[in-house]
């Protein structure tokens, strides 16, 4: 699988400048968001059929990890299709990478992680990396 979240544009529901850090392939940085719910979006600039996505926990506090979310796709950035839903997720360690398969992938330009709850922090949510994965022929 190849991470296609490169060369595009990242944004989040808080209009922070830190959204791109979730896609910079550097585990020492990450998305640090003031809020317990919110979304992190990536615009590929073209359509891709993302078959899996991955989330890496940050080096921060466990209660700030995402716990419940929807993984969504869109072609216009306004209307979203929910491709996967996760609940009660808990990372066992810092910098842990967890990968999730999409049952019915389709082609979308925009992808987002819509976090509906973190693991208990009342102010912040963070994650280390967010990857969009596709199969590429060798």
N, C-alpha and C positions, 0 to 999 in steps of 0.2 A: 504494500500500500504506500502511496505517495501523499504527503501533505501538500495540498494545493493552495493553502492560505499564505501565499507569497505574492508580493507585488500589488496587492489590492489595498482597500481602505477600511479601517476599523472605526467603529463608533460605539457609543453606549447611551443608555437612556438618561444619563446625567450630563452628557456632553463634556466628559472629561478628556483631558489630553492623554490619559493613561491607557486607553483602550488598545492602542497598537502594541503595547507591551505584552499582551496576551498572545500575540502572533509573531514575536521577534525571534523565536527559536533560542531564547536565552532563559534558562530556568532560574537565573538570579533576579529576573524582573517578573512582572506579572500585572494582572488587572487588579487594582486596589480601588474599590468602589465605595463611596459613602452612601449606604443604603442596605437594607436587608432583602430587598427585591429589586429587580431591574434587568435590563437586557444588554447583551454584548453582541454586536453585529459585525459581519464581515462582508464587504462587497468585493467579489472576485473580479468584476469588470467584464465577465463573460459567464456563460452557464457551464456548470459541471454537474455530473451525477455523483454526488458525495454518497458513499456507501457506508462509511463509518465516521465517527467523530471521537476525539479523545480530549480528556481534561486532565491536566496535571495540577495537583494540589500545590499551593504556594508554600513558602517557608514561614508564613505567618501563623496565627493562632487557629487551632482546629475549629472553634465556633464560627469562624469567618468563611469556612468552606461552603460551597453550594450544597444544598441537601435535596431540594425539589426543583425540577425544571422541565421545560419543554424545549426540544431542539426543533427549530422551524426553518422552512425555506420559503423564498419569495422571488418573483421575477420583476416586481415593481417597487419593492421596498415598503409597500403599504399593506398589501393583503398577504397573510401568512398561512401556510399549511403546516400543521404539526406533524412532524416526521417521527418523533420519539418522545416519550414522557418517562421521567425517572422520579422516584420518590424514595425518601429515607436513605439517601446515599451518604456514606461515611468513608473517608479516606483513612487507611490504617496508619499511614506515615506521611511525613512531609516529602514533597516532590514525587509522590506516587502518581503514575500515569494509568488512567483507567480508560478503556476503549469500549464504545457502544456501537452495536450494529444497527443499521436502519433496515427495517423489514421490507419496505417498499420505496426504494430510492427513486428519485426523478431528477430532472435537470432544473437547477435554479441558479440564479445569479447571486442572490443574497442568502446568507445563512445567519441564524442568530441562536444564542442560548438565552432563553427567557427564564431567569431565575425567579422562582416564586417563594423560596425560603432558603435561608442559610442554616447552619447548625447551631444557632442560638445567640450569636453576637447581636447586640441591639443597635449597633451603629454601622459596622462595615461588613462587606463581602469581598473576598479575593480568591483568585486562582492564578496558578503559575503560567500555564500555557493552554491554548485551545486550538486543536488541530482539526482540519477538514480532510478526510482521507478518501482517495479514489484508487481503483486498480489501474495500473498502466502496464501495457505489454512490455516484456523485457526485450 
